[in-house]
């Protein structure tokens, strides 16, 4: 499931390429045909992300709410105007996150698949993008100068400007909402460091966690408690705090709860900037390059079941908790 940093990056991509433009909307799959017909031809006026949900606003107070869920993804194609505040976000965003980064223009970092989609940190630019996905996924077809690109696979919603296409596949939620419905949806969500006042968010998060008998490992994944944290960030945040994931929230020391929030503020900012869930600090340049190129070198405990803890050497364990995998070190996180 894409975590908060990916959704914020997607929203910024829409902000640069769709907001202020008339948008053609269709539902090639047919499951969102009525909604697509309503927004077809309207102008996108604003976009925002809150946690794992994106809200794309159109004229006449209509908002498209998208929650990608476990399997959702956006595929972008066409002429992409890159947001200068983040690395280039062309290609697929969501289920398959962006990978790679640059330390210098002539020295790219590639991941294990040889991909490098984060080559424009800093200055905005226009680039022609044809997305060709691996054999395991489907994306917008690479058909030379054919425009719009042919639809491939089960596309719930296609949004199209004169030069940019975005195809939505497999979301948990794709619906139109009124302003009141948007407000009600957001009211149910916990604080998001990129949306809410950080200090107020810390107080709200701390107050909720400290009164809950639910384990801190489950609370961090509860979007009504805090927005945007998923399986990867949950495991890494708890390890960085040396916190046992099974401790009831009300028994976690207040300063630890506050530090979890502050660490989330830091890690989310890094994730939005780089497109990576980078959770290891103060790496030397060579180690940083390895980490950005491979998830195996990027995390403390996530996806490292059976491997020795990077700190104490104890075997990292994995448990099934509420249908999700929880990775942690039973020694460092006693």
LINRA-V792357 format. One record per residue. SS is DSSP state (~ for helix, > for strand, _ for the rest). PSI is psi in radians with two decimals (999 if undefined). BURIAL is 1 if it has 16 or more other ideal C-beta (glycine too) atoms within 10 Angstrom, else 0. Layout:
ss=[SS:SS]
psi=[PSI:PSI]
burial=[BURIAL:BURIAL]
This chain:
ss=[_:_:_:~:~:~:~:~:~:~:~:~:~:~:~:~:~:_:>:_:_:>:_:>:>:>:_:_:_:_:_:_:~:~:~:~:~:~:~:_:_:_:>:>:>:>:>:>:>:>:_:_:>:>:>:>:>:>:_:_:_:>:>:>:>:>:>:_:_:_:_:_:>:>:>:>:>:>:>:>:>:_:_:_:_:_:_:_:_:_:_:>:>:>:_:_:_:_:_:_:_:>:_:_:_:_:_:>:_:_:_:_:_:_:_:_:_:_:_:_:_:_:_:_:_:>:>:>:>:_:_:_:_:_:_:_:_:_:_:_:_:_:_:_:_:_:_:_:_:_:_:_:_:_:_:_:>:>:>:>:_:_:_:>:>:>:>:>:>:_:_:_:>:>:>:>:>:_:~:~:~:~:~:~:~:~:~:_:_:_:>:_:_:_:_:_:_:~:~:~:~:~:~:~:~:~:~:~:~:_:_:_:_:_:>:~:~:~:~:_:_:_:_:_:_:>:_:_:_:_:~:~:~:~:~:~:~:~:~:~:_:_:_:_:_:_:_:>:~:~:~:_:_:~:~:~:~:~:~:~:~:~:~:~:~:~:~:~:~:~:~:~:~:~:_:_:_:_:_:_:_:_:_:_:~:~:~:~:~:~:~:~:~:_:~:~:~:_:_:_:_:_:_:_:_:_:_:>:_:_:_:_:_:_:>:_:>:>:>:>:>:_:_:>:>:>:>:>:_:_:_:_:_:_]
psi=[2.27:2.42:-3.13:-0.66:-0.67:-0.72:-0.65:-0.65:-0.71:-0.76:-0.72:-0.59:-0.74:-0.65:-0.66:-0.54:-0.24:-0.64:2.31:0.04:2.61:2.42:2.23:2.33:2.42:2.86:1.47:-0.61:-0.48:-0.21:-0.24:0.55:-0.78:-0.79:-0.73:-0.68:-0.59:-0.73:-0.15:2.19:-0.14:2.90:2.28:2.23:-0.42:2.84:2.55:2.71:2.46:1.93:-2.14:0.19:2.50:2.46:1.93:2.01:2.50:2.93:2.85:0.48:0.67:2.40:2.31:2.04:2.25:2.21:1.98:-0.54:-2.67:-0.58:-0.04:2.69:2.62:2.34:2.18:2.53:2.78:-2.59:1.97:2.13:1.97:2.39:2.18:-0.23:-0.16:2.92:2.83:2.38:0.68:2.80:-2.68:2.37:2.24:-1.86:-0.71:1.90:2.86:2.60:2.61:2.81:3.10:2.37:-0.46:2.70:-0.57:0.21:1.13:2.67:2.16:2.60:-3.01:-0.41:0.07:0.31:2.55:1.63:0.23:1.00:0.15:0.82:2.20:-1.85:2.44:2.67:2.85:2.40:2.47:2.15:2.18:2.03:2.13:2.04:2.91:3.05:-0.34:-0.24:2.93:2.56:-2.96:2.34:2.54:1.69:0.85:-2.19:0.31:2.24:2.33:2.80:2.57:2.56:2.34:2.21:-2.84:1.65:1.99:-0.73:2.30:2.20:2.33:2.22:-2.95:-0.41:-0.07:2.39:2.51:2.11:2.27:2.24:2.45:0.59:2.73:-0.66:2.38:1.82:2.79:2.43:2.65:2.92:-0.70:-0.68:-0.65:-0.82:-0.70:-0.68:-0.83:-0.59:-0.42:-0.16:2.59:3.05:2.53:2.12:-0.41:-0.03:-0.83:2.80:2.23:-0.72:-0.78:-0.67:-0.70:-0.76:-0.75:-0.81:-0.81:-0.76:-0.78:-0.86:-0.74:-0.13:0.07:2.38:-0.17:2.57:2.59:-0.52:-0.61:-0.62:-0.66:-0.40:-0.09:1.95:-0.20:-0.23:-0.80:2.40:2.41:-0.31:2.27:-2.80:-0.70:-0.96:-0.61:-0.89:-0.75:-0.71:-0.77:-0.67:-0.78:-0.51:-0.08:0.73:2.25:2.19:-0.29:-0.05:2.28:2.51:-0.72:-0.29:-0.08:2.27:2.47:-0.73:-0.57:-0.73:-0.78:-0.68:-0.58:-0.78:-0.82:-0.62:-0.63:-0.69:-0.79:-0.86:-0.62:-0.72:-0.73:-0.73:-0.72:-0.70:-0.74:-0.33:0.08:2.55:1.20:2.07:0.15:2.34:2.80:0.72:2.51:2.75:-0.76:-0.72:-0.62:-0.75:-0.74:-0.72:-0.71:-0.40:-0.39:2.24:-0.51:-0.40:0.22:-0.34:2.75:-0.86:-0.46:2.30:0.43:0.48:2.29:-0.19:2.73:2.47:2.42:-0.27:-0.90:-0.20:-0.12:2.54:2.24:2.36:2.76:2.36:2.70:1.99:2.00:0.81:0.09:2.67:2.28:2.11:2.34:2.87:2.01:-0.21:-0.92:-0.48:0.79:999]
burial=[1:1:1:1:1:1:1:1:1:1:1:1:1:1:1:1:1:1:1:0:0:0:1:1:1:1:1:1:1:0:0:1:0:0:1:1:0:1:1:0:0:1:0:1:1:0:1:1:1:1:1:1:1:1:1:1:1:1:0:0:0:1:1:1:1:1:1:1:0:0:0:1:1:1:1:1:1:1:1:1:0:1:1:0:0:1:1:1:1:1:1:1:1:1:1:1:1:1:1:1:1:1:0:0:0:0:0:0:1:0:1:0:0:0:0:1:1:1:1:1:1:0:0:0:0:0:0:0:1:1:1:0:1:0:0:0:0:1:1:1:1:0:0:0:0:0:0:1:1:0:0:1:1:0:1:1:1:1:1:1:1:0:1:1:1:1:1:1:1:1:1:0:0:1:0:1:1:0:0:0:0:1:0:0:1:1:0:0:1:1:1:1:1:1:1:1:0:0:0:0:1:1:0:1:1:1:0:1:1:1:0:1:0:0:1:1:1:1:1:1:1:1:1:0:1:1:1:1:1:1:1:1:1:1:1:1:1:1:1:1:1:0:1:1:1:0:1:0:1:0:0:1:0:0:0:1:1:1:1:1:1:0:1:1:0:0:1:1:0:0:1:1:1:1:1:1:1:1:1:0:0:0:0:0:0:0:0:1:1:0:1:1:1:0:1:0:0:1:1:1:1:1:1:1:0:0:0:0:1:0:0:0:0:0:0:1:1:1:0:0:1:0:0:1:0:1:1:1:1:0:0:1:1:0]
